[in-house]
Amino acid sequence: MANIAITGAARGIGFELAKQHTQAGDRVFALVRKPSAALTALAEAFGGTLTVHTMDVSSDASVKAGSAETGGEPIDILYNVAGIVGPIPPELESSDWDAWDEVINIMVKGPLRVLQAFLPRLHAGSKVINLTSQLAASTWPYGGLYAYGAAKAGLNRMMRSVAIDLKARGIVVGLVHPGYVRTEMSGPSAEISPEESAASIRTLTAGWTIEETGEFYKWNGEKHAW
Ligand SMILES: NC(=O)c1ccc[n+]([C@@H]2O[C@H](COP(=O)([O-])OP(=O)(O)OC[C@H]3O[C@@H](n4cnc5c(N)ncnc54)[C@H](OP(=O)(O)O)[C@@H]3O)[C@@H](O)[C@H]2O)c1
């Protein structure tokens, strides 16, 4: 049994990771802005092995309070999942800078904030798995979604540095593109189910070694180009 902390666990890929880890017998701390009915039902069904804690990753106070509420047990896997798309309209002429700030706060500062809050409970062998995107890659051709792509590229660069800084402690840091997944974020015409994405991410995470810390993978185990 492993202790697992997951941000953005109310729905989408985060919920599916919470469900599969709970079903596998792990102790899951589901960190959410607001619990969904599905997550509440899962917590009730598993009587204490999955607990739900309020955590808005954009807020220092919320991250500190939410992590403290989970107690002091070691954390074996921390999944930084919470994310938003941010501004979608064409931005060549103008941008909504408040919306940009929110994207950067949630998807760049958020994962670091959460990592810092749990750091005293991470140990040699712990894994911090960050859900990024193929849109972070300079090699992936697409137009638009400037804030989202910039944030995920920033997350990748930052976590690569964090991986170097944590390597001596034996803490693995990973970056995963979860696939194009049928969640609220990508819609029903996306390519793979949240179940498939989460199952593949779990397999990838289980095999992630310290030698591979700071690497960028696709959900299916292929290395992702930067
Ligand atoms: N789906 C894809 O095709 C795809 C592709 C590449 C990368 N990703 C990445 O994978 C991750 C999960 O995406 P998804 O498809 O599962 O998205 P989703 O279904 O839209 O779920 C996003 C989750 O993040 C949570 N969240 C947003 N802002 C938050 C905040 N400030 N604090 C805490 N939680 C917050 C949401 O909580 P609420 O329920 O409170 O809104 C929701 O639970 C994201 O980082 C996303 O960028 C997804």
The ligand as a MOL file (V3000), in Angstrom:
LIG
                    3D

  0  0  0     0  0            999 V3000
M  V30 BEGIN CTAB
M  V30 COUNTS 48 52 0 0 0
M  V30 BEGIN ATOM
M  V30 1 N -7.4840 16.1480 -21.3380 0
M  V30 2 C -6.4450 16.2630 -22.1490 0
M  V30 3 O -6.5270 15.9580 -23.3600 0
M  V30 4 C -5.1280 16.7670 -21.6390 0
M  V30 5 C -4.0580 16.8330 -22.5450 0
M  V30 6 C -2.8220 17.2990 -22.0880 0
M  V30 7 C -2.6670 17.6640 -20.7720 0
M  V30 8 N -3.7250 17.5960 -19.8990 0 CHG=1
M  V30 9 C -3.4920 18.0030 -18.5200 0
M  V30 10 O -3.9400 16.9940 -17.6410 0
M  V30 11 C -4.4020 17.5700 -16.4180 0
M  V30 12 C -5.8060 17.0730 -16.1130 0
M  V30 13 O -6.6450 17.4740 -17.1690 0
M  V30 14 P -8.1330 16.9150 -17.3570 0
M  V30 15 O -8.2930 16.6270 -18.7970 0
M  V30 16 O -8.4330 15.8690 -16.3590 0 CHG=-1
M  V30 17 O -8.9550 18.2570 -17.0530 0
M  V30 18 P -10.3820 18.5010 -16.3900 0
M  V30 19 O -11.2780 17.3690 -16.5840 0
M  V30 20 O -10.7700 19.8480 -16.8930 0
M  V30 21 O -10.0190 18.5760 -14.8270 0
M  V30 22 C -9.2010 19.5760 -14.3520 0
M  V30 23 C -9.1360 19.4410 -12.8540 0
M  V30 24 O -8.2500 20.4580 -12.3410 0
M  V30 25 C -8.9010 21.0720 -11.2590 0
M  V30 26 N -8.4410 22.4270 -11.0320 0
M  V30 27 C -8.4340 23.4870 -11.8650 0
M  V30 28 N -7.9530 24.5660 -11.2530 0
M  V30 29 C -7.6480 24.1830 -9.9810 0
M  V30 30 C -7.1280 24.8560 -8.8580 0
M  V30 31 N -6.8440 26.1580 -8.8880 0
M  V30 32 N -6.9310 24.1540 -7.7280 0
M  V30 33 C -7.2370 22.8370 -7.6630 0
M  V30 34 N -7.7620 22.1550 -8.6900 0
M  V30 35 C -7.9610 22.8310 -9.8360 0
M  V30 36 C -10.3810 21.0490 -11.6270 0
M  V30 37 O -11.1230 21.2760 -10.4540 0
M  V30 38 P -12.6560 21.8050 -10.4830 0
M  V30 39 O -13.4720 20.5770 -10.6430 0
M  V30 40 O -12.7940 22.4910 -9.1670 0
M  V30 41 O -12.7780 22.7580 -11.6430 0
M  V30 42 C -10.4990 19.6620 -12.2080 0
M  V30 43 O -10.6700 18.7110 -11.1810 0
M  V30 44 C -4.3070 19.0780 -16.5970 0
M  V30 45 O -3.1130 19.5550 -16.0170 0
M  V30 46 C -4.2620 19.2490 -18.1050 0
M  V30 47 O -3.6160 20.4490 -18.4900 0
M  V30 48 C -4.9480 17.1530 -20.3200 0
M  V30 END ATOM
M  V30 BEGIN BOND
M  V30 1 1 1 2
M  V30 2 2 2 3
M  V30 3 1 2 4
M  V30 4 1 4 5
M  V30 5 2 4 48
M  V30 6 2 5 6
M  V30 7 1 6 7
M  V30 8 2 7 8
M  V30 9 1 8 9
M  V30 10 1 8 48
M  V30 11 1 9 10
M  V30 12 1 9 46
M  V30 13 1 10 11
M  V30 14 1 11 12
M  V30 15 1 11 44
M  V30 16 1 12 13
M  V30 17 1 13 14
M  V30 18 2 14 15
M  V30 19 1 14 16
M  V30 20 1 14 17
M  V30 21 1 17 18
M  V30 22 2 18 19
M  V30 23 1 18 20
M  V30 24 1 18 21
M  V30 25 1 21 22
M  V30 26 1 22 23
M  V30 27 1 23 24
M  V30 28 1 23 42
M  V30 29 1 24 25
M  V30 30 1 25 26
M  V30 31 1 25 36
M  V30 32 1 26 27
M  V30 33 1 26 35
M  V30 34 2 27 28
M  V30 35 1 28 29
M  V30 36 1 29 30
M  V30 37 2 29 35
M  V30 38 1 30 31
M  V30 39 2 30 32
M  V30 40 1 32 33
M  V30 41 2 33 34
M  V30 42 1 34 35
M  V30 43 1 36 37
M  V30 44 1 36 42
M  V30 45 1 37 38
M  V30 46 2 38 39
M  V30 47 1 38 40
M  V30 48 1 38 41
M  V30 49 1 42 43
M  V30 50 1 44 45
M  V30 51 1 44 46
M  V30 52 1 46 47
M  V30 END BOND
M  V30 END CTAB
M  END
